[in-house]
Amino acid sequence: MLILSGKPVFGGIARGKLFYFQQDENEVTKRLIKNTERELKIYEDAREYALAELDELYTTALEKVGENEASIFIIHKMLIEDSAFYKSVYDRITEDHFCADYAVAQTSRDLSEAFSNMGSTYIKERAADLKDVCDRLIRHIQNKNEKRIELKEKVILCADELMPSETMQMDLSKVLAIVTRYGSSNSHTAILARTMNIPAIIGIGAEKLSMLRDMEAIVDGFNGNLYIDPDENALKQIAALEENEAKKREMLKRFKGRKNITLDGTEIQVFANIAGLNDLNYALENDAGGIGLFRSEFLYLGRTHMPDEDEQYFNYRQVLERMNGKKVIIRTMDAGADKNIKSFGLAKEENPALGVRSIRLCLMRPEMFKTQLRALLRASVYGNLAIMLPLITSMEEIHRAKRLIEEAKDQLRAKGQAFSENIEIGIMVETPAAVIMSEEFAKEVDFFSIGTNDLEQYIMALDRQNLTLENYYEKKDHEPLLRAMRLTCDNAHKNGIPVGICGELGADLELTEKFLQMGIDEISVTPSQVLPLRQKIRTVKIEQRKQLFDPAAVKS
């Protein structure tokens, strides 16, 4: 028996054969060229191919692992489109007369060295993303096909490190566990494992890992151990660990079908966030009380044409039917210049997070918006639908959106098509403007849902995709955000409407008490986090601790 140890990033036990994936190394030779214009054209073509691939990968990742994890491919696009990156390649071709692939390789080396010299661990860890981007460009320059991970059976997948594009293109249903020689807790591999509930160990460091393929092994994702050809003693240890973990899982399953009641009797709704029909299975499996965020934009991504009304209707209807009367909150299309959907034909923007996106784009293109609204309304007769409007900043946006909803209803009535007359209309609170106007907005809509990701970004003037700002966005106090959320809750409840959370912070169990103390009525999280959150809610006694959150009580 051989035991290799690394850092555990997601708990779980997996048994199976080791499959080692050997990545291709791009061979780049330094060549000096005379025709720099031709070489620039080769690079430009490769750049366009790479950007198109990243669009497709983003769409795939959105459906497989959700919006937060899929954003890695937006970051990859930003690296390629970055002016400093482009200038470095341009200068090496035009001034140094390097061939295109060598110019990219040199740029990659320089930036990787700069990353490694920075004090931030997080930024150093992004070197893998840079390598993935540059390898993609070089592959297109050299007209090579991409090597993919082809799995014929379920295996323990081993590699030096897995690139984001490699993981998104393989069949994850055949991956029992992941083991890598390198990596960190913030690497893409670690994030993927946690999102997909795959036992994983990183940083195992063993050079002989590639020689152990096809051997039987056990991955202990709780303690970070890989047992190769395990002996009887190791099998007993693993069996005891599995028995203990099974008891924990059974305890969580006890919450299925039961209300989420705090110790002092307050019921809290726990819903699930989904990005498509694939996620719906996980939501049902984990007994989510409803869907708190259905990201409808997945229907628009990675396509050259808009989804028509019938296609959208079919998808919405499936979700509503399968949730069997539980509330389903569908967010209207939340995309634009920030997600670069080809069929929209939008111009590139300097700051897409503040540009033409979400409700702004929908109001600019009312016919496109009404197509979605008609599909939603038609589907509403098959379940408990609520419509949520994203990125609201003004009363005018709410009024215009509600008028378009009424126009869509009139169009359906004229055709004799049925729809529910009792559809709740809510908004996402994800801008400082929405917080400030929350008392007025609460008089116009049926519910609020706080998008913590964007709200914190806008409150802190902090770009979440800017890799140099690690020290800011890794802080855990979130005080400005919490104050904004408390004000939103107060104004909502004053006007008799509920407030939910659909941002990723909702899954932070260390903040659950604070959220409930400030008056949050519903929390929506990824499906795998539904049961742990439900367990946490049952340990909280809100009334006894309310005064701890009251600023007035602190002052006195």
SVG drawing of the C-alpha trace seen along z (x, -y; Angstrom):
<svg xmlns="http://www.w3.org/2000/svg" viewBox="-60 -57 75 64">
<polyline fill="none" stroke="black" stroke-width="0.4" points="0.0,0.0 1.1,-3.6 -0.4,-6.6 0.0,-10.1 -1.2,-13.2 -2.3,-16.6 -4.8,-19.3 -8.5,-18.3 -10.8,-20.7 -14.1,-18.8 -15.0,-15.9 -16.1,-12.5 -14.9,-9.0 -14.4,-7.6 -13.2,-4.2 -12.0,-3.3 -9.2,-3.2 -6.8,-6.0 -6.9,-7.7 -4.0,-10.1 -4.6,-12.9 -1.4,-14.0 -1.7,-17.6 -0.1,-18.4 2.7,-20.9 2.8,-23.5 6.2,-23.5 7.1,-27.0 10.2,-27.8 11.7,-31.3 11.5,-32.4 12.2,-35.8 9.9,-37.0 10.0,-39.7 6.3,-40.1 4.9,-41.5 1.6,-42.4 1.0,-38.8 2.0,-37.6 -0.3,-40.1 -3.1,-38.8 -2.4,-35.2 -2.5,-36.4 -5.8,-38.4 -7.5,-35.3 -6.3,-33.1 -7.6,-35.7 -11.1,-35.7 -11.2,-31.9 -10.2,-31.8 -12.9,-34.4 -15.6,-32.4 -14.5,-29.2 -14.7,-31.0 -18.2,-32.2 -19.2,-28.5 -17.4,-27.4 -19.2,-30.1 -22.5,-28.8 -21.6,-25.2 -20.2,-26.1 -23.3,-28.2 -25.5,-25.1 -23.1,-22.7 -21.9,-24.7 -23.8,-28.0 -23.1,-31.7 -20.4,-32.3 -18.1,-29.5 -18.8,-30.1 -17.5,-33.6 -13.9,-32.2 -14.4,-32.2 -15.4,-35.9 -12.1,-36.5 -10.3,-34.6 -11.9,-36.8 -10.9,-39.8 -7.2,-38.6 -7.2,-38.2 -8.9,-41.5 -6.8,-43.4 -5.0,-46.3 -1.7,-45.6 -1.8,-41.9 -2.5,-42.9 0.2,-45.6 2.8,-43.1 2.1,-40.6 1.8,-43.4 5.2,-44.9 7.0,-41.6 5.7,-41.0 6.2,-44.4 9.3,-45.5 11.1,-42.3 9.9,-40.5 9.0,-37.4 6.6,-34.9 3.1,-35.0 3.2,-31.9 6.5,-32.9 5.2,-36.5 2.3,-35.0 4.6,-32.6 6.9,-35.5 4.0,-37.5 2.8,-34.6 6.2,-34.1 6.5,-37.8 3.0,-38.0 3.4,-34.8 6.7,-36.1 4.9,-39.3 2.2,-37.3 4.6,-35.2 6.4,-38.3 3.2,-39.8 2.4,-39.3 -1.1,-38.2 -1.6,-34.4 -4.8,-34.7 -3.2,-36.5 -0.4,-33.9 -3.0,-31.2 -4.4,-32.9 -1.3,-31.9 -3.2,-28.7 -5.8,-30.9 -3.2,-32.8 -1.6,-29.6 -4.9,-28.3 -5.6,-31.5 -2.1,-31.5 -2.2,-27.8 -5.5,-28.4 -4.1,-31.2 -0.9,-29.2 -3.0,-26.2 -5.0,-28.3 -1.9,-30.0 -0.3,-26.5 -3.6,-25.1 -3.7,-22.3 -6.7,-20.5 -7.6,-20.7 -6.8,-17.6 -9.8,-16.6 -10.3,-14.3 -12.1,-11.3 -13.5,-9.0 -15.0,-5.6 -15.8,-4.6 -16.0,-6.1 -12.5,-6.9 -10.5,-8.9 -9.2,-11.6 -5.5,-12.6 -3.5,-15.4 -0.7,-17.8 -3.4,-20.5 -6.8,-20.8 -7.5,-23.8 -11.0,-25.3 -11.6,-24.5 -10.6,-20.8 -13.0,-20.3 -16.0,-21.9 -15.6,-19.7 -15.4,-16.3 -18.2,-14.1 -18.3,-15.0 -20.7,-12.1 -17.7,-9.7 -15.5,-11.5 -15.5,-9.8 -12.9,-12.1 -10.1,-14.5 -6.5,-14.4 -3.9,-17.0 -0.2,-17.4 -0.5,-21.2 -3.3,-23.7 -4.7,-25.6 -8.0,-26.0 -8.9,-29.0 -8.0,-27.1 -10.6,-26.3 -10.3,-22.6 -11.1,-23.3 -14.1,-25.5 -15.4,-22.9 -15.1,-20.1 -17.0,-22.0 -19.7,-23.1 -20.2,-19.6 -19.8,-17.7 -16.8,-15.8 -14.3,-14.5 -11.0,-16.2 -7.4,-16.5 -4.9,-19.1 -1.2,-19.7 -0.4,-16.0 3.0,-16.7 3.9,-13.2 5.9,-12.9 5.1,-9.2 1.4,-9.9 1.5,-9.5 3.0,-6.0 0.1,-4.8 -2.7,-4.9 -5.2,-2.0 -4.3,-1.1 -7.1,-0.7 -7.3,-3.5 -9.4,-5.2 -9.7,-9.0 -10.3,-10.3 -11.5,-13.8 -12.0,-14.6 -8.4,-14.2 -6.6,-14.6 -5.2,-11.1 -4.9,-8.9 -4.6,-5.2 -3.2,-3.3 -3.8,0.5 -5.1,0.1 -4.4,2.8 -6.9,4.3 -6.2,1.7 -6.7,-1.2 -10.0,0.4 -11.2,0.6 -10.3,-3.1 -12.2,-4.2 -15.2,-2.1 -15.4,-3.7 -15.1,-7.1 -17.8,-6.3 -20.1,-5.1 -19.7,-8.3 -20.3,-10.5 -23.4,-8.4 -24.8,-9.2 -24.3,-12.9 -26.0,-12.7 -28.9,-10.8 -29.3,-13.5 -29.5,-16.1 -32.1,-14.1 -34.3,-14.2 -35.1,-17.8 -36.7,-16.9 -40.4,-17.6 -40.2,-19.6 -40.6,-23.3 -37.5,-25.4 -38.4,-26.7 -36.1,-28.7 -35.9,-27.8 -38.4,-30.5 -40.9,-29.5 -40.1,-31.7 -40.5,-29.9 -37.9,-30.7 -38.2,-29.7 -35.1,-28.0 -35.2,-28.0 -32.6,-26.9 -30.8,-28.9 -30.8,-27.2 -29.3,-28.1 -31.2,-25.5 -33.2,-22.3 -30.1,-20.2 -29.9,-22.0 -33.6,-21.3 -32.9,-17.7 -30.5,-18.8 -33.1,-21.2 -35.7,-18.5 -33.3,-16.0 -32.4,-18.4 -36.0,-19.2 -35.8,-23.0 -38.9,-24.8 -39.0,-26.5 -36.8,-28.2 -35.6,-31.5 -33.7,-32.4 -34.1,-30.8 -31.5,-32.5 -33.4,-32.7 -30.5,-34.2 -29.0,-30.7 -31.5,-30.3 -29.9,-33.2 -26.2,-32.3 -23.9,-30.7 -26.4,-31.2 -26.5,-33.1 -30.3,-33.7 -32.8,-34.6 -34.8,-31.8 -38.4,-32.2 -41.5,-32.4 -42.4,-28.7 -38.9,-27.5 -38.9,-29.8 -42.4,-28.7 -41.4,-25.0 -38.5,-25.5 -40.4,-27.6 -43.3,-25.2 -41.1,-22.3 -39.7,-24.0 -43.1,-25.0 -44.6,-21.6 -41.8,-19.7 -41.9,-22.0 -45.5,-20.9 -47.0,-24.1 -43.9,-25.4 -43.0,-29.0 -40.7,-29.5 -39.1,-32.9 -37.9,-33.5 -35.6,-36.4 -36.1,-38.1 -33.1,-38.1 -30.1,-39.4 -27.5,-39.9 -26.1,-42.4 -22.7,-43.9 -21.3,-42.1 -22.0,-38.7 -21.5,-39.4 -24.5,-37.5 -23.9,-37.4 -27.5,-37.6 -27.9,-40.9 -25.4,-42.7 -24.2,-45.0 -21.2,-47.2 -18.2,-46.5 -18.3,-48.8 -15.5,-50.1 -17.5,-49.3 -20.1,-46.7 -21.1,-46.3 -22.5,-49.8 -23.7,-49.7 -26.5,-48.2 -27.6,-45.1 -30.5,-43.5 -33.7,-45.5 -32.0,-48.4 -31.5,-46.2 -35.0,-44.8 -36.6,-48.2 -34.5,-49.3 -35.8,-46.3 -39.4,-46.0 -40.4,-43.4 -37.6,-41.1 -38.8,-41.6 -42.4,-41.0 -41.5,-37.7 -40.0,-36.5 -43.0,-38.0 -45.5,-36.2 -43.6,-32.9 -43.6,-33.4 -47.3,-34.3 -48.3,-31.3 -46.3,-29.0 -47.8,-30.5 -50.9,-28.3 -48.7,-25.2 -47.4,-26.3 -46.7,-29.1 -44.8,-31.6 -43.2,-34.9 -41.4,-37.3 -38.3,-39.1 -36.8,-42.2 -33.0,-42.6 -30.9,-45.7 -33.7,-48.1 -32.5,-51.6 -35.6,-53.8 -39.4,-53.9 -39.7,-54.5 -38.1,-51.2 -40.6,-49.4 -43.5,-51.3 -42.3,-50.6 -41.8,-47.0 -45.2,-46.6 -46.8,-48.3 -45.0,-45.9 -46.3,-43.0 -49.8,-44.3 -49.3,-44.7 -48.1,-41.1 -51.2,-40.0 -53.4,-41.9 -51.6,-40.2 -52.3,-36.8 -56.0,-37.6 -56.4,-38.6 -55.2,-35.1 -57.3,-33.4 -54.2,-32.0 -54.5,-31.3 -52.3,-32.8 -52.5,-33.2 -53.9,-36.6 -52.1,-36.2 -48.5,-36.4 -46.3,-38.2 -43.9,-40.8 -40.7,-41.5 -37.3,-43.1 -33.7,-42.4 -32.2,-44.8 -28.6,-44.8 -27.8,-48.6 -27.4,-51.3 -30.2,-53.1 -32.6,-50.3 -31.6,-50.3 -32.1,-54.1 -35.5,-53.8 -36.5,-50.6 -39.4,-52.2 -40.9,-53.7 -40.2,-50.5 -41.9,-48.3 -45.2,-50.1 -45.0,-49.0 -43.9,-45.4 -44.7,-42.2 -41.3,-41.1 -37.6,-42.0 -34.7,-39.6 -31.3,-40.9 -28.5,-40.0 -25.5,-40.2 -22.9,-39.7 -23.7,-42.9 -24.9,-44.9 -21.6,-44.5 -19.7,-45.2 -21.6,-48.5 -21.6,-49.6 -17.9,-49.1 -17.1,-50.4 -15.3,-47.0 -14.9,-45.0 -15.2,-41.4 -13.2,-40.3 -10.3,-42.5 -7.6,-40.1 -5.5,-42.8 -8.3,-43.5 -8.1,-40.3 -7.5,-42.0 -10.8,-43.9 -13.2,-41.2 -11.9,-38.5 -12.8,-40.5 -15.5,-38.8 -17.2,-41.6 -19.4,-42.8 -20.6,-45.6 -21.6,-48.1 -23.6,-45.4 -25.3,-44.2 -26.4,-47.8 -27.9,-48.2 -29.7,-44.8 -31.1,-45.9 -32.4,-49.1 -34.0,-47.2 -35.7,-44.7 -37.0,-47.5 -38.6,-49.3 -40.0,-46.1 -41.6,-44.9 -43.0,-48.4 -44.9,-48.1 -45.9,-44.4 -43.7,-42.6 -41.1,-39.8 -37.4,-40.0 -35.2,-37.1 -31.5,-36.7 -30.4,-35.0 -26.7,-36.0 -23.9,-33.5 -23.5,-35.1 -26.8,-33.4 -25.0,-30.1 -22.5,-31.5 -23.7,-29.8 -21.7,-32.2 -24.0,-34.9 -27.3,-33.1 -28.1,-34.4 -27.5,-38.0 -29.6,-37.6 -32.5,-36.2 -32.1,-38.9 -32.4,-41.7 -35.6,-40.2 -34.8,-38.1 -37.8,-35.9 -36.3,-33.6 -32.8,-32.5 -32.0,-30.9 -28.8,-29.0 -27.2,-26.4 -29.1,-23.1 -26.3,-21.3 -26.4,-23.9 -30.1,-23.7 -30.0,-21.0 -27.1,-22.4 -28.8,-25.8 -32.0,-24.2 -30.1,-22.6 -28.5,-25.9 -31.8,-27.7 -33.2,-25.2 -30.3,-26.2 -31.1,-29.9 -33.2,-31.7 -33.9,-35.1 -35.9,-36.9 -33.3,-36.4 -30.5,-37.7 -32.3,-40.5 -30.9,-43.2 -27.3,-42.2 -27.9,-43.4 -29.7,-46.6 -27.3,-49.6 -29.4,-51.4 -28.8,-48.5 -25.1,-48.6 -24.9,-52.4 -26.8,-52.0"/>
</svg>
